[in-house]
Amino acid sequence: MLLDLSGPPANPSSVHAFGQRAKGLLSKARAQTASFFGAKPEEILFTSGGTESINYFLRGLSGHIITTSIEHSAIYKTLQASKLEVTELPVGLWGAPLPEQIEEALRPNTSAIILSASNGETGVKIDLESIAQIAYNRHMPLFIDAVSYIGKEPFVLYPGVTAVALSAHKFHGPKGIGALYLRSSLKLRPEITGGAQEMGRRAGTENLAGILGLGEALDILKESQAQITTQLLDLRIHFESELVREIPDIAVNGLGPRISNTTNIAFLGCDGETLLMQLDLAGIAVSHGSACSSGSLEPSRVLINMGIDRKTARSSIRFSLSRLNTREEIDIAVEKTAQIVKKLRKMSS
């Protein structure tokens, strides 16, 4: 990132030497991002993050859409505000749609399937390979929100996947930069118009420092993802098993297979907001749902739409682990969480 931030300030669209150097750096980062997916550089569109990538794709659609009611708010609210005909598949306590549900929901006027690779609150994964095969067989566009997935487990761009959104801050890249993989066979109108940047698909001077950071972060994943996944999974299993040993009456939300770093736990008999604040005071940063929905006193929409009762949903906290976390930190988190939960339960009894 310092290649751009250390100056001189340069615009990749400028024809002078500084601008051409910046253009070369931009092209390299685009090639890095494309290489991560095994795609062509022209199939990569740089955006401000996952939300913009999602909006770019969704706002170019018409007709009937298949999705679920547990998607990230960038999908959920955008579809709610649209004039599209939307089928929201139920996911139940499993926490993800099943391939046969997708098959049954397809109609002659279905224009796309919109799903998250893994749920941002529970970590439950879809069966991406099977769903991508359905999309491929039916020549149906399949858009994947991979924001909460990439960086946690290896991502495979199956032939049936048409578009993929990602956000750099989810895998230790900078905030405010994302990308959209868009298969070259799909043409969408730009949402931000003006200059000819991003091959005419997204106007505005590129956030070159952010783009360089994103490309480098993806290179790290390409090299080390298998090791990172093993490390995260080991930490998560240790964390969950120790919590179960220390605290009675807790339950993991989402019965389906989960990504390596996420666990959403109901601490029955505790108020989740109070628990979150007490954990924060103890130096443990957790969430009561998606960070994009924080500040709401309502129980998680995701958990409610999975069929979890409101009382259990209110008692639920999401823990997200990082490859920078240590086992020692996990043990401290378990110890402090157990102390706080027992105290809160005693106060409420």
N, C-alpha and C positions, 0 to 999 in steps of 0.2 A: 504493500500500500504506500510505503514511503517513496517509491519510484514516482508517484504522482504528488503526494502530499508535501514532499520536500522541495517542489517547485522546479522550474518556474511554472506558474499556472498555465495549463495548456488545454485547448479544446480539440478533441479528435476530429472535429469538422473543419478546423482551420488548415489552410494550405501551406503555411510557413513551416519551418523545420520543427519547431516545438510541437505544433499541431500534428505533424506527420509522425513524430515520435510517439505522441499520445495515441494516435490511430493504430500504430503497431502494437502498443501495449494492450489496447482494447481487443484487437484481433487475436492476440495470444490468449487472453482470458476467455474469449468466446470459444476458441479451439479447446482450451482446457475443460470448459463446461460441457461442450459437445462430446469430448472424449469420455467424460464420466458416464454419459448415457449411451455411448456408442452411436452417436447421432452425427448429423452434418452441421457445421457451424452456422449455416443459414437457418437452421431449425431452432436456434436459441435466441430468445428475446429477453433482454435485461429489463427489469422493472424495479419498482421501489420495494417489493416484497411479495409475500404470498397473497395478500388481499388484492393487490392490483392485478397479479397474474390470474387469480380466480375471476375477478370482475371482467378482465379482458376477454376471457373465454366465454363466460356465461352471457354477457351482454351482446354477444354475436349470434346467439341461438334463437330459434323459433320452434313452435310446435310442442311436442310432448317430451318431458324430461323425467328420467328415473333417478331417484336419489333416496336418502333416508332422512328421518327427523332428528338425527344425532350428529349431523355434519357441523363443521365449524361455522360460526356466525357469518363469515364472509360468503359462504355458500347459502346457508339457511336464509339469511335476511335478504340477500340479493335475489334469490328465487321468489321469496315472499313478495317482494316489491315489483316483480316482473309480471308480464302478461302471459307468461308461459303456462302451459298445462303441466302440473307437477304431480307425479306419483311418489309419495313418501313411503318406502317399504318399512314395515315394523321389524325391529331387530331383537326385541325381547331381552331377557337376561344374558343371552349369549353375547350381545353387544356389537354385532356386525351382520350385514345382510348375507344370505346364503346364495350361491350361484343359481340354484333352481328358482329362487324368488325373482332374480333378474330376468331369467328366461320367461317366466310366466307373465311378467309385467310389460314385456315388449309389445308394442302396437304398430300398426302400419305407419302412423305419423310420429313415432318416437324419433327424436333427432339426436339424443345423446344420453349417456349414462354418466352421472356425476357422483363420485365417491371419494372418500378419504382412504388412503392406504392403511392408515391406523388412526383410531380415534384419539383426538388430542387430550381427552380427559381420562379415559380408561386405558388407552394403549392397545385395545383389542384390534387385531388386524383383519382385513378382508382376505379372502382367498383370491388374491390378485391374478394368479396364473389362470385359474378356471374362469374367472369373470372376463379376463382379457381374451380368452379363447372364444367365449360366447360373442363378444363384441367383434372379434375378427371374422367369425363364421357368418355373422349377420351384417357385416359391413357397417357397423354401428360405431360412431365416435364414442370413445371412452376417455373421460377427463379424470385425472387422478390428482387429488390434493395430497402431495407427499411431504408437506411442510413438517409434520410431526414424525415422519418416518425416516427421511434421509438423515444419515448421521448415526442412526441407531442400529440399523441392519442393512445388509447389502440390498441395493435396489436393482431389479431387473426390468429393463424396458422391453416388455413382451410385444410382439407384433400387433396385438389388438389395442395397445395403448396409443391414443391419439395426441394427448397433451398431458403435461405434468407441471405442477406448480411447486416451487421450492423457495425457501427463505434462508439467507445465509446465517442469521443469528442463531438458528436452531442447530447448527453444527460448528459453532465457535468461530464463525465469520462475523463481519461487521453488521450492525443493525441498519435498517433502511435500504437494503438491497436484496433483490430476489431475481428469479429467472423463471421463464416459462419455456419448456420444451413444447414445440408445436410442430407436429408431423407436417412435412412440406405439402402433402396432399390436401390439407385443410386450409382454406383461405378465410380469414376473418377481417372485418373492417377495424381500423384503429380506433381506440377510444380517446386517445390524446393526439390531437392534430396540430400541425404547425410545420416544423422543419422535417427533413428527410432522415433523421437519425433512426437507428435500428431498422435499416432497410425499408424506411417509410412506414413502419408499423407502430412506432411510439416516438412522438416528437419530444424534443427537449434535450439539452446538453446532458450527456451521460455522466453518471456518478462514477468516474473512472477509478478513484481510490477504492470505493466499495466493490466495484466489479473485479478489480485485481484481488481484493481480499477474498471474494467469493470463489474465484477460480483457484486460488492457492488452497483454500479450505477444502474444496472438492478434490484436489490432487492428494491431499493428506488422506482423505477418506478412501480414495481409489487404492492407495498404497496399504492402508492399515485397517480397513473396515472390519474384516473378519476378527482381528485381534481386539478391536474396540468393542465389537458385539459380545465376544466372549467375556471380556472384562466387565462390561455393564451388566450382563446377565448374572454373572457371579455375585456382583454387588447387590443386585435386586433380590435374588434368591436368599442371600444371607440376611438382608434387611427384613424381608417378609417372614422368614422362619424365626428370626429372633423376636420380632414383634409378636408373633403368635405365641411364642414361648413366654413372653413377659406380660402380655395383656390378654385376658379372656374376653370373649364376646366381641371379636372384630371379624370383618368379612371383606374379602377383596371383591370389588364390583367388576363385573364382566367375566363371563365364563369361558369366552373364546380365547384362543392363543393371543398373547400380547407381545408387543415389542420389548426389547431388552431393558429399557430404562424406566418404564412407567408403571406405577402401582396406584390405584385409587381405592382407598380403604375406608370402610364405614366403622367408626368407633361408636358402637351402640351405647346410648346413654349419655353421649356428649353432644353439645352444640358445636357444629363445625366452625362457625365464625369465631366463637370464643377460643376454641382449640387452636385455630390458625393464629390468632393474636398472641396467645400464650407461647406458642412455638416460636413466633417471630421475636418475642422478647427474650427467648432462650437462644437466639441466634440461628434458628432453623427456618429457612425460607421455603414455604410450601404454598399451595393454592387450594381454593375451594371449588375450583373448576378451571375453565380456560382463562388465561391472563387477559384475553380480550373482553371477557365478560365480568372482570373483577369489579367490585364496588356494588354489586347487586346483592341484596339481602334475600333474594328468592333462591330456593334450592336449584341445583343444576338442571337445566333443560334436558341435557343429555341423559342424566340418570333417571329423571322423571319419565322421559320418552322410552327408556328401556323397560319401564314397568316397575321401577324401584319406588317404594312408598316414600312420601315426603319426609317423614321423620328420619328414615335411614339416609335419604339423600342429604338432609341437613347435617347429618353427623359425619359426612364423608369428606375426606381430604385427599388431594392428589400429591404424591411425592414423585419428583422427576430427578433421576440421577444423571450425573455427567461423567465423562471419561476422566475428568480431573478430580473426581471424588476419590477418597481413600477408604479402606476398610475401617480405619480408626475413626473417621468422620461418621461412617455408618453406625458404628457402635455407640458413639456419643449421641447420635440422633435417636437411636432406639432407647437408650437410657433416659434421655430427657423426655421423649414422647411418653414413655411408660409412666414416669413420675407425674407428668401433667394430666394424663388421662385418668390415672387413679385419683388424683386430687379433685378433678372436676366431677368425677362420678360420686365421690364421697360427699361433695358439696351439694349435689343434686338429689341425693338419696334421703 
